[in-house]
Amino acid sequence: MSADRSLPVTLLGFTLPDEVLAGVMAGDAVHATQTHAFAWGLVGAMRAVGCPVRLLSAAPVSTWPGNRRLVFRGGAFHDQGVDGRLLGFVNVLGLKHITRFASARRCLVGGLSDGEVLLVHGVHAPFLWAGALLARRRGVRVVPVLTDPPGVALPTDGRLVRLLRRLDVLLVRAALRRCAGVVALTGPLAEDFAPGRPHLIMEGIHHPPAGVRAGREVAAGTRDVVYAGGLSRAYGVDRLVRAFRALPDPQLRLRLFGRGELTPWLCEQAGVDPRIAPPELLAREALAARLARAAVLVNPRPVEQYFVPYSFPSKTIEYLSAGVPVVSTRLPGLPADYLPHLVIAEPDTVDGLRDALAHALALPAEEAARRGAAAREFVHRSCGPLAQGRRIREFLAALTSPATGSAGDAAGTGSAGHKLAVARSGGPLDDELPPRPSASWRGASVRPADR
């Protein structure tokens, strides 16, 4: 199939209208802000290159009792110019997987046209298997978009839940073997969980909320150090607080936006140090405005956890797009061309974070503005909807061409034995950027299991 032809896409995942998401997530133990942003970024990328998109979506809620609602009903919706259908399910451990699988399969059977591609957002076993079984019977091309590793254990998991997570990993691996190819945020994510399948490495999509102005808007008076994301020790938020408290400047303020198990502890810290604001949860539009007014944005995620190589934190793109100096640990999933736009905290300890924050805060105003503008331009050119949409469409078109063979080809080769091999990026919008490291389309996460 020619890359310039319209390629119809059904996206099976968690793409909901903003107001629907706000309703279903009210009172949830976590908030699926990044899942929601990535999903609509993916929709925007496909539409930017002329691909018609249809949505089949489930609410990305925590399993009861993390979310107290037991039954989620289906129904049609239309948002941002796209038609979609909500998938009903029962939000109880075990039944959640079964009922989501049944809802997805019922909507997919007879609902896909010839030549259509089924994109599956995430490593959610019910959706992967609904697609994989359909592909086997109908010849539909199923391409998962891998944003997280499957089966990540949580500190609150009991023995039964941990056992079910291990089973979930096996189910996900088996389903991925039956897919035509995968789009993944990092190389290890594709290579370890979908070995032998053609893959495209695409670290994220810059899809800012409507109405947010580009440009740096540092607040007068106090200077804000800002973190946005899960408030968890796994993400290094406790280290960030201790690093911030080691900075003596009385004009600094630490503002944390998100939700997680550290929320009570962070409220206690706000009582001890008046420079620390109690955590807040903001709508994405309001959060983007707060990021643009920060003096420094920080991602303190520790690098030693086993899942870190599989992760590209979407907040990195969101931070860089704000035009504000960004402090980050040296995460292995960061491509080399991101590093010049970051102040690296190394080592990823309290002392390392403190020193990196001090360095970023000491930048002259002109240098901070210059770096912020360069980072924003980099993100726009390399990760915008049009740039990423072209890469995805070309990858999908190659998978649907006769040369790639059937979805079950074990080595990612076609009938003529040709492998898919194209650079990770370097599309028309990248002409003014330095060359990016190559990662081929080759053949050889939020909490994913709770979505």
C-alpha positions in Angstrom: 0.0 0.0 0.0 1.4 3.4 -0.9 2.3 5.6 2.0 0.3 8.5 0.6 -3.0 6.7 0.4 -5.6 7.0 3.2 -5.1 4.3 5.8 -8.2 3.7 8.0 -7.4 3.1 11.6 -9.4 1.8 14.6 -7.8 2.7 17.9 -8.7 0.2 20.7 -7.7 1.6 24.1 -8.5 4.4 26.5 -9.3 7.5 24.5 -12.2 9.4 26.2 -13.6 12.9 25.9 -12.2 15.1 28.6 -15.5 15.5 30.5 -16.1 11.7 30.5 -12.6 11.1 31.8 -13.1 13.6 34.6 -16.3 11.9 35.6 -15.0 8.3 35.7 -11.7 9.3 37.4 -13.3 11.3 40.3 -12.1 9.7 43.5 -9.8 7.2 41.7 -6.6 6.1 43.5 -4.6 7.3 40.5 -5.2 9.6 37.6 -4.6 8.6 34.0 -3.4 12.0 32.8 -0.5 10.8 30.7 -2.5 7.8 29.2 -5.2 10.3 28.2 -2.7 12.8 26.7 -0.8 10.1 24.7 -4.1 8.6 23.4 -5.3 11.9 22.0 -1.8 12.7 20.7 -1.9 9.4 18.8 -5.3 10.3 17.3 -4.0 13.7 16.4 -0.9 12.3 14.7 -2.9 9.9 12.6 -5.5 12.5 11.5 -2.7 15.0 10.7 -1.6 12.6 7.9 -5.0 12.0 6.6 -5.8 8.7 8.3 -9.5 8.3 9.3 -9.7 7.2 12.9 -12.4 5.4 14.9 -12.2 4.8 18.6 -13.1 1.9 20.8 -12.4 2.9 24.4 -12.6 1.8 28.0 -12.3 4.0 31.0 -8.7 3.7 32.3 -9.8 3.3 35.9 -8.2 1.4 38.9 -9.7 -1.9 39.7 -12.2 -1.8 42.6 -11.7 -0.7 45.4 -9.1 1.8 43.9 -12.1 3.1 42.0 -15.4 2.6 43.8 -17.5 2.3 40.7 -18.4 -1.3 39.9 -20.1 -1.1 36.5 -19.1 1.0 33.5 -21.7 1.0 30.7 -21.0 1.3 27.0 -22.3 3.9 24.5 -21.4 6.1 21.6 -19.6 9.4 21.7 -18.2 12.0 19.3 -15.3 14.2 20.3 -12.6 16.3 18.5 -14.1 15.3 15.2 -13.8 11.6 15.9 -16.5 8.9 16.4 -16.1 6.5 19.2 -17.7 3.9 21.4 -17.3 3.4 25.1 -16.8 -0.3 26.1 -18.8 -1.5 29.0 -17.2 -3.7 31.7 -17.4 -4.8 35.3 -14.7 -3.3 37.5 -13.8 -6.3 39.6 -10.5 -8.2 39.6 -10.8 -11.0 37.0 -14.2 -9.9 35.7 -12.6 -6.7 34.5 -10.4 -8.6 32.0 -13.2 -11.0 30.9 -15.8 -8.3 30.3 -13.5 -5.9 28.6 -12.4 -8.7 26.2 -16.1 -9.5 25.5 -17.0 -5.9 24.8 -14.0 -5.3 22.6 -14.6 -8.5 20.6 -18.3 -7.8 20.1 -17.5 -4.3 18.7 -14.6 -5.6 16.5 -16.4 -8.5 14.8 -17.9 -7.2 11.7 -16.7 -3.6 12.5 -13.5 -3.5 10.6 -13.2 -2.8 6.9 -10.8 -4.4 4.4 -7.4 -2.8 4.6 -8.1 -1.2 8.0 -5.4 -1.3 10.8 -6.2 -2.0 14.4 -4.0 -0.1 16.7 -4.1 -1.3 20.3 -3.0 1.2 22.9 -0.9 -0.4 25.7 -0.2 -3.9 26.9 -3.8 -4.7 28.1 -4.2 -8.4 27.6 -8.0 -8.4 26.9 -7.6 -5.9 24.1 -4.5 -7.5 22.6 -6.2 -10.9 22.5 -9.5 -9.5 21.1 -7.3 -8.1 18.2 -5.1 -11.1 17.9 -8.0 -13.6 17.5 -9.6 -11.3 15.0 -6.4 -11.0 13.0 -6.1 -14.8 12.8 -9.7 -15.2 11.4 -10.0 -12.0 9.3 -6.5 -11.1 8.3 -6.7 -7.8 10.0 -3.3 -6.1 10.7 -3.1 -5.6 14.5 -0.3 -3.2 15.7 0.0 -2.6 19.5 1.4 0.7 20.7 3.6 -0.3 23.7 3.9 2.5 26.3 4.8 0.4 29.4 6.0 -3.1 30.2 3.2 -5.5 31.3 2.7 -6.7 34.9 4.5 -4.0 36.8 4.0 -4.8 40.5 2.8 -2.2 43.0 3.8 -2.0 46.7 0.1 -2.5 47.6 -0.3 -5.8 45.6 -1.2 -8.9 47.5 -0.1 -12.4 46.7 -3.1 -13.1 44.4 -2.7 -9.9 42.5 1.0 -10.6 42.0 0.2 -14.0 40.7 -2.4 -12.6 38.3 0.2 -10.0 37.1 2.6 -12.8 36.2 -0.1 -14.6 34.3 -0.9 -11.3 32.5 2.7 -11.0 31.3 2.5 -14.5 29.8 -0.8 -13.6 28.0 0.6 -10.3 26.7 3.7 -12.0 25.3 1.7 -14.6 23.6 -0.7 -12.1 22.0 2.2 -9.9 20.8 3.7 -12.8 18.9 0.5 -12.9 16.8 0.6 -9.2 15.9 1.8 -7.7 12.6 4.3 -5.3 14.3 4.5 -2.9 17.2 5.1 0.7 17.9 7.1 1.2 21.1 8.4 4.1 23.2 11.8 2.4 23.7 13.9 -0.3 22.0 14.0 -2.7 25.0 10.2 -2.6 25.2 9.9 -3.9 21.7 12.9 -6.2 21.7 12.1 -7.9 25.1 8.3 -8.2 24.8 7.8 -8.5 21.1 11.0 -10.2 19.8 10.9 -11.0 16.1 8.2 -8.6 15.3 8.8 -5.5 13.1 8.8 -2.4 15.3 9.0 1.3 15.1 10.6 3.2 18.0 8.7 6.4 18.7 9.3 8.0 22.1 6.1 10.2 22.2 3.9 12.8 20.6 3.8 16.5 21.4 0.1 17.2 21.6 -0.4 20.3 23.7 -3.9 21.1 25.0 -5.8 23.7 23.0 -5.5 27.3 24.1 -2.1 27.0 25.8 0.3 29.7 24.7 3.8 28.7 23.8 6.6 30.6 25.6 8.2 31.1 29.0 6.1 32.9 31.6 8.1 32.8 34.8 6.2 34.1 37.7 7.5 37.2 39.4 8.7 37.1 43.0 9.0 33.5 44.1 10.6 30.9 41.9 8.7 27.6 41.4 10.4 24.2 41.2 7.7 22.0 39.6 7.0 18.3 39.3 4.0 16.8 37.6 3.2 13.1 37.7 2.6 10.2 40.0 3.4 11.1 43.7 5.3 7.9 44.4 8.7 6.7 45.8 9.1 4.7 42.6 9.2 8.0 40.7 11.7 9.6 43.1 9.4 12.2 44.6 10.7 11.6 48.1 14.2 12.3 46.9 13.1 15.5 45.1 11.5 16.8 48.4 14.7 16.1 50.3 16.8 17.7 47.6 14.6 20.8 47.5 14.8 21.2 51.3 18.6 21.2 51.0 18.4 24.4 48.9 18.6 27.5 51.1 16.9 30.1 48.9 13.8 31.3 50.8 12.2 32.6 47.5 11.9 29.0 46.1 8.7 27.1 46.1 8.2 23.4 45.4 4.9 22.6 43.7 3.8 19.0 43.0 0.9 18.2 40.7 -0.5 14.7 40.8 -1.7 11.9 43.0 -0.2 8.9 44.7 0.7 7.1 47.9 3.0 9.9 49.0 0.2 12.5 49.1 -0.2 12.3 52.9 3.6 12.5 53.5 3.8 15.5 51.1 1.1 17.3 53.1 3.2 16.7 56.2 6.3 18.1 54.5 4.3 21.2 53.5 3.6 21.7 57.2 7.3 21.4 58.1 8.7 23.6 55.2 6.5 26.5 54.2 8.2 26.7 50.8 6.6 23.3 49.9 3.0 23.6 48.6 0.5 20.8 49.3 0.0 18.6 46.2 -2.7 19.5 43.7 -4.4 17.7 40.9 -5.1 20.0 37.9 -6.8 19.6 34.5 -4.3 19.3 31.7 -4.9 22.8 30.4 -4.3 24.4 33.8 -1.3 22.2 34.4 0.3 23.3 31.1 0.0 26.9 32.1 1.6 26.2 35.5 4.5 24.4 33.8 5.2 27.4 31.6 5.4 29.7 34.7 8.0 27.5 36.5 11.6 28.4 37.0 12.6 24.7 36.7 10.8 21.5 35.9 12.1 18.3 37.3 11.9 14.6 36.7 13.6 12.8 39.6 12.8 9.2 38.5 15.5 6.8 39.9 17.4 4.9 37.2 17.8 1.6 39.0 14.3 0.1 38.8 14.0 -2.8 36.4 11.2 -1.2 34.4 13.1 2.1 33.7 14.8 0.9 30.4 11.3 0.1 29.1 10.0 3.6 29.9 10.1 6.9 28.1 8.5 9.4 30.5 6.0 11.4 28.5 6.5 14.3 30.9 9.9 14.9 29.3 8.2 16.0 26.1 5.7 18.0 28.0 8.3 19.7 30.1 10.6 20.6 27.1 7.6 22.0 25.3 7.0 24.5 28.1 10.2 26.4 27.3 11.6 26.1 30.8 14.9 24.6 32.0 14.4 20.9 32.8 16.3 18.7 35.3 16.2 15.0 34.7 18.0 11.9 35.9 19.9 10.1 33.1 17.1 7.6 32.2 18.3 4.9 29.8 15.2 5.4 27.6 16.2 9.0 26.7 17.5 9.2 23.2 20.9 11.0 22.8 19.4 14.0 21.0 17.4 14.9 24.1 20.4 15.2 26.4 21.6 18.7 25.2 18.2 20.1 26.2 18.3 18.7 29.8 20.2 19.4 33.0 21.2 15.9 34.0 21.1 15.0 37.7 23.9 12.5 38.1 24.0 10.5 40.2 20.2 10.2 40.8 20.6 10.7 44.5 19.3 13.5 46.8 22.7 15.2 46.4 22.7 14.8 42.6 19.2 16.2 42.4 20.1 19.1 44.7 23.2 20.0 42.6 21.3 19.8 39.3 18.5 22.0 40.7 21.0 24.5 41.9 22.7 24.6 38.5 19.5 25.1 36.6 18.3 27.8 39.0 21.6 29.7 38.7 21.4 30.0 34.9 21.3 33.6 33.7 17.8 34.6 32.5 19.0 35.0 28.9 20.6 31.5 28.9 17.5 29.9 30.5 15.3 31.5 27.9 17.6 30.5 25.0 17.7 26.8 26.2 14.0 26.8 26.8 13.3 28.1 23.3 15.7 25.6 21.7 14.1 22.7 23.6 10.6 23.8 22.6 11.6 24.0 18.9 13.2 20.6 19.1 10.1 19.0 20.5 7.8 20.7 18.0 9.9 19.5 15.0 10.7 16.0 16.1 7.7 14.9 18.1 4.8 17.0 16.7 1.7 15.2 15.3 2.7 15.7 11.7 6.2 14.4 12.2 5.2 11.4 14.2 2.1 10.7 12.2 4.2 10.4 9.0 6.5 7.9 10.7 3.6 5.8 12.0 1.8 5.9 8.7 4.9 4.8 6.7 5.4 1.9 9.2 1.8 0.8 8.9 1.8 1.1 5.2 4.9 -1.1 5.0 3.2 -3.7 7.2 0.1 -3.8 5.0 2.1 -4.1 1.7 2.3 -7.5 0.0 6.1 -7.7 0.6 5.7 -8.0 4.4 3.7 -11.3 4.2 1.2 -12.4 6.7 0.8 -11.3 10.3 2.1 -14.6 11.4 5.5 -14.3 9.7 8.0 -15.2 12.4 11.0 -13.0 11.3 9.3 -9.9 10.2 10.1 -10.6 6.6 7.9 -10.7 3.6 7.3 -13.2 0.9 10.4 -12.0 -0.9 12.5 -12.1 2.3 12.8 -8.3 2.7 13.1 -7.0 6.2 11.6 -3.7 7.3 14.5 -1.4 8.0 13.9 2.4 8.4 15.4 5.0 10.7 13.7 5.8 14.0 13.1 9.3 12.7 14.4 11.8 10.2 11.2 12.8 8.4 10.8 16.0 6.4 10.3 18.1 9.6 13.7 17.0 10.9 15.8 18.5 8.2 17.2 21.3 10.4 18.0 19.0 13.3 21.2 17.0 14.0 20.8 13.3 12.8 19.1 11.1 15.3 20.3 7.7 16.3 19.0 5.0 14.0 16.6 2.3 15.3 15.2 0.0 12.6 11.8 -1.4 12.0 13.2 -4.9 12.3 12.1 -8.4 12.9 14.5 -11.1 14.6 2.5 1.3 31.8 -1.2 5.3 34.6 -0.1 0.7 35.6 -0.6 -1.4 32.5 -2.5 -4.3 34.1 -5.0 -2.1 35.8 -6.1 -0.2 32.8 
